[in-house]
Amino acid sequence: MTAALGAHKAGRRRLFLPFFLPAVSLYVLFLLVPTVATVVLGFTSWAGAGDTPRFTGLANFGELLASDSFRFSFLNTLLYIVVGGVGTFLLAFLFTMVLRDMRGGKTVRAILFFPNIVAPVALGMFFGIVLIFRPNRQGLVNFVLESFGIDAVKFLAPENVTWVVTGCLIWASAGFYITILMAAVDRIPPYLYEDADIAGASPWQKFRNITLPLTWDVIGVAGVLWTIGAIKIFELVFVLAGPGTYSPPIQSWTLGVYVFDRSFGTAGSPEYGMACAAAVVMIALVSVLVVMLRRMMRRDSVQF
């Protein structure tokens, strides 16, 4: 028996490297190496092929801080993370409370999840058609507003498009987080809610004292997923705010759009050093926010 157990462990050890090395090689090649290269290039001035990177120290980061376009990009990205996150999770919590006791809740959950599988470019084109307002044509929303005697709104103007994108994000992302939270709610023993019903608890009391504590760890993971996803927003802004061929007005930029513009959208030579510096800021920002979020959400696990 002992010999057979030893042979089994030896066989597992022999299989470890053949499975481990390909995975770690891909991780190093496609994640660690590009990340290190991005950090290094962030301290250089480089125009791409045919040009040699020149070390410039912190000059790129100083230029970022003095740039209006970067300031708009940074603040808009924070707005999407905070305002979009609050709106998405409020909507997810609301549907979680409603769908838990609703007949056909799984079907509704699947319907709500559907916008999340649609490509962001397609969502942007859809909302652009519905919301667009120009002097010679208008979208469905403005048609409805004008039918009630309300002046049409330039939804896609640079000063308004950030809020339109925020609304699109909430609408498109809520279904994904509803699905995650509902999966966590499904594992809560039903007798806890039955006891709460007998005690005369309101839906809000059941949510606050049962659902929220017992899904806290899942909410923390969902918050991290939202933060990582929101900091990379690009397609919706590019489609809704831009003409589709070059970068949109700087008032609507995000950090992702800034990196794209410095890499491919600038007039003349690309500025890969600036693009990499902005990417380094993205890495630092998401790292700080994720660590803060994990610390804020840390608590002892609840057994049930």
Secondary structure by P-SEA (a helix, b strand, c coil): caaaaaaaaaaaaaacccccaaaaaaaaaccaaaaaaaaaaccbbbcccccccccccaaaaaaaaacaaaaaaaaaaaaaaaaaaaaaaaaaaaaaaaaccccaaaaaaaaaaccccccaaaaaaaaaaacccccccccaaaaaaaaaccccccccccccaaaaaaaaaaaacaaaaaaaaaaaaaaccaaaaaaaaaacccaaaaaaccccccaaaaaaaaaaaaaaaaaaccaaaaaaccccccccccccccaaaaaaaacccccccccaaaaaaaaaaaaaaaaaaaaaaaaaaccccccc
